[in-house]
Each structure stands twice: as structure tokens, then as C-alpha cells.
Amino acid sequence: MSRPAFSLPPWLAHALRAQRGPVPWSAVVRGGLAAGPLLLVAVVADQASAGVVAAIAAMLAGINDRPGSRRAAVRRLGVPAVAGAAGMAVGTYAGEYVGAVGLTLVLTLVGLVAGSVSAVGPVASGAGTQLLVASAIGAGMPLPGTGWQRALAFVAGAGWLLALRLVLPTPGALAGDYRFDGERHAVAAVYDAVAALLDAAGTPDATTRRVALTAALDHAQDALAGPRLRRYASSAAERRLHAQYAAALPLAEAATALAWTGEAESGRGAEGARRLAAAVRGNTHPGPLPAPVRTAPALRALDDALLQAAVAFDRAPGGDLHARRRSPGDLLRTALGAGGREYGLRVALCFGAAVALAQALHHAHWYWLPATAVFLVKPDLGPLVSRVLCRAAGTVLGALLFAGLAAVLPRPEGLIVLVAVSGALIPVATRHFAAQTAVVTVLVLALVMVGGEPQASVSRIGETLLACAIVLVVGHLPMPGQRGGGVRARLGAAEGAAHAYLAHVLRESGDRAARWALRREAYRALAEARSAISLAAAELPPLARHSEGAAEVAAVLERLVDTTTACAVHLDDTGRLTLRYADRLAALLEELAALRERSASGVPVPAARGS
């Protein structure tokens, strides 16, 4: 009789898990050219304090410098930088003109706003983080200069890294048009994902491949939807790339419908999708495409989509990105919803408590404790206990490493080199929160020592452990309303998007562009809900139980959206739904209503059986 395999609890397994992939050498180069050179120029110009602020801004921007296109980087790096500059000004002026109690109240309010706004999305979350970190530094780091001067230094530091991101070539840009460093790869990955889903049609891997296709579409949509001088694509090359993305949408729809029906594809459609992927990467024409056998609605839709793609690749008329369009009112409702309120309260309590305790412990240089609490309270970085363990381990390692290096390095030359090396390591260290913490700890301690702060590795370890305790306590405190607001908000958004998509399909509207936009929104919202659910499930049991049953609801919603896609393809082909489709839709809607009723009555929902 074999013994059951030992498995770590989710909260511990997450702390030990690290991302993998090739070294992002272009990001490493940018990191090495960001904080260190900025600090060197400032020291040479006898403006070390401004250099410290600019280098901190470049470091924070480096943490957000993830793979993607240049146009996506403008929003991902620029919006948080502006928020950080505002936080620097608010923290500096509040620290100068408000007493300890008033400063605590002001920064607690800033924490409430930043936490609520973070519920809007990843860019807003990054902006909230930099707003809080910069406000803590502005109030707790005694450097010369007024609030507006520090804010300008912060913008200059982040702007320098953004300029490097926009100007320096990347491997993707060198392989083709310089303007497109990540867009071509993102669009080609969509066609590869379509091919993989077609290969998996009729097999147990179909669901996993459909999830991968959703991720590829989300990534391509974000890569192409960044800011540009004109609202629409303004060059022939960009219009061609938009057309290639738009041509992938009916292919993705047909592949999803084929996977839903469980019919195996002969391989000709998958080969056609791979040829299209190669054409996108090489900026060439795909040539003749093999046509699948037109024996079923999904296969006929696949054949039509391949034909339309071939035409689009040749003529390149441009195409709509079908991106989500959220009004300011939608964003405000998200921030003030259940998820935003719960997260805002927790951030405010953690940040306010850390500010008050730090001021009680130190008369100056008290920024470390609240800034650490900000990173610890961010769910983007993993489950709560995982964040705490990684932060504590990374800080201890980084502080001890810096103490040893500071004892032998010349000042300030050696410290400036250490800042540059640490900046170059950040893009690699972001694969694990503990490694990122260790590198950032070394970088910040070197920076502030150049700015005149004494060596304080031991005290920083103690303050980090204190911040861990604060966040652990506040993270488990009961809050007004029902717990798990973030998961429920994401799940509610996914359910609303799924029903909007279903209603449009059942109306048999001929507006395919609107249908594809609704389908993209439904799958994106489901992906966001799945991500929130997986993080919540990896918390300690007292927290994880508040999201029990959410995975089951998400699985039903995914089956509903998949079925809706299959219905749309069938309606296009025949003009009416067969009993099989109608019964399946009715069963899924009934199952979803039962899960909602059980959740409202407080009856535990069983764990998800899979999707």
C-alpha cells in the first residue's frame, strides 16, 4: 500500500515558488543605466539629496518595468510615477507643517484612497503603491528641498527610466520594425495559442489551452492599446498589425467553439494558424493556407476565419482592438465597491499604524516601517503569509549583505556602483518576492547612506519584522461587511460580463464587432477573477475560507462563456439553436443560480470540480 504524497500547504508552497524564464537582458541594461548613473550625476553636481529621490523613483519604476511593448510601458511606468510625485509632495509638506498626530491622520487618509484606487487594476495598483511609498519617504526622510522640488526629482528619476525604455532597442525591435518591440510577438503568440487549442480540441487539454489563448489575447490587446498620438493606428505598419490582431478574433472564436463541441480537427487549421503566426513575426505574407474540412458549423467558421485572415494580411485595412472601455464612473464604482472598500480600509489601517509607530520610535529616518508595510499589504505580490515570509527573509539577507559590503566599499564611489549593480539585478529578482526584497534592501540602504543617513542594517531588520507583525494582525482583523470583498467583486464583474455576452448572442445581433468586444471582456474578467481566487485560496485557512466556493462559480461561468461562444458560431451557420445548445445554456444558468442562492444563504459551496 503506497503512502500518499506529501504536499506543502498552499500558503507555504506559494512562498517557495519562483517564476522562470529567460533573463530579460534589455531590462537588465536599463536597470543598470537608471538609478546608479542618476545618483552619480547628482553627487558630481553636489545635489546628492535630489539624486537619492530620483534614484528611488527609478528603482520603483524598474520594479514595474515588465516585458511588453513600449506603448504599454508608457502607462505602466508613467501613471505610477505621477502618483509617486504627488505622494512625495504630500508627504513632504505634511511632514513640515503638520504635527505627529495630524501627519498620521493625513497619511492614513492617503492610505484609504490609495488602497481603494488599487482595486481598479494593475496600473492603478502600482500607482497606489508609489503614492504611499513616496509619501512615507517624503514625510520620514529628512532631506533638503521643498515638496515640489522633491516631486520634480521623483518625476525626473522615473522619466529617465521611461526614456530608456522608449529609446533603447530591444531584441524584438531589432528583429523587425524598431517601433514594434513587443507588439509583433504578442500578436503572433495569439495565433500560436489558437493552433495549440485546435490541436487540443477533443482532448482533456482543451480547457487549459483555451485559458492560454485568453491570456495571449489579453496580452496582445494591452500591447497594442497603449497611448499614441492619434486615436487610431497612424501608420501602414501599425494598421497592418491591428488588422492581424483583429483577424485572430474570429479564429479564436471558431477554435473555442470547436473545443466546446469536442470535435478533433484534422490539423490543417492549426497549420494555417501557425503560418499566420510566422507571418506576423517576420512581417511577411503567409502564402496559401491549408483549409480544414467544412463538415460542421465550427469547422466552417474556422475555414471562413482563415480565409478572412488571409485577406486581412494582404490588404491590412486596420482593425478595432475591441478593448474594454471603462468610463470614469465605472472606475469610481470599482474603487468604491466591496473590494475597494475592504482593501482601502486594510491599507489605511496598516499604513496609519506603521506611520504612528515609526514616529514614536524615531525622530527622523522613520520612513522604512510604513514603506515596508505598503509592500506587505499588497495582494498583487501573493498571499499574506507568503508576502510576510518572503519580505522578512529578503530583508534579513539584504541588510546583512549590505552591512558586509558597506564595511569594505569606498564612499561614495563604491556605494554608487552598488546602486547600479542592484538596479541591474531588479528585473531578474522580480521573479521571487524574497529575492526582489533583498536586492531592493541593498539598493535603498546604499542610496540613503550616500544621502547622509548612517548605516542602519540591524534597525531596518527590526522595523521590517515589526511591519510584518502589523500587517499580519490587520490582515486578519474583521472588517465591516462580508470578508473576501476583492474576490466577490471580481467574480461579480465576471458574471455581469458573461451575462452581457450571452444576451447579445441570444438577440442574434449581426454586430460581430460588438460580440467580439463582449467576448473579450467576459474572458478577461474571468481571468482576473481566477487570479484573485487562486491568491485567496493560498491564504491561511482563516482567510481562505472566506473565498470558498468562488472557484466553483468561476468554473460554471467559464463553461457558460464557452457555451455562449459555441452558440454564436452555430447561430452564424444555421440561424437557430438546436436543443443541445438550449439545454446546455439552461442547465448552466440553473447551476449558477443555485450556487448564488447557496452563497447568499451562507451554505458552504463545494470545492470546484474543474472547468
ABEGO torsion letter per residue (X at the ends): XBBBBBBBBAAAAAAABBBBEBBBAAAAAAAAABAAAAAAAAAAAGBAAAAAAAAAAAAAAAAABBBEBAAAAAAAAAAAAAAAAAAAAAAAAAAAABBAAAAAAAAAAAAAAAAAAAAAEAAAAAAAAAAAAAAAAAAABBBBEBAAAAAAAAAAAAAAAAAAAAABBBAAAAABBAABAAAAAAAAAAAAAAAAAAAABGBAAAAAAAAAAAAAAAAAAAAAABBBABABBABAAAAAAAAAAAAAAAAAAAAAAAAAAGBBBAGAAAAAAAAAAAAAAAGBBAEBBBBBBBABAAAAAAAAAAAAAAAAAAAGAEBBAGBBBBBAAAAAAAAABAAAAAAAAAAAAAAAAAAAAAAAABABGAAAAAAAAAAAABAAAEBAAAAAAAAAAAAAAAAAAAAAAAAABBOAAAAAAAAAAAAAAAAAAAABAAAAAAAAAAAAAAAAAAAGBBBAAAAAAAAAAAAAAAAAAAAABBBBEBBGAAAAAAAAAAAAAAAAAAAAAAAGBABAAAAAAAAAAAAAAAAAAAAAAAAAAABBAAAAAAABGAAAAAAAAAAAAAAAAAAAAAAAAAGBBBAAAAAAAAAAAAAAAAAAAAAAAGBBBBBBAEX
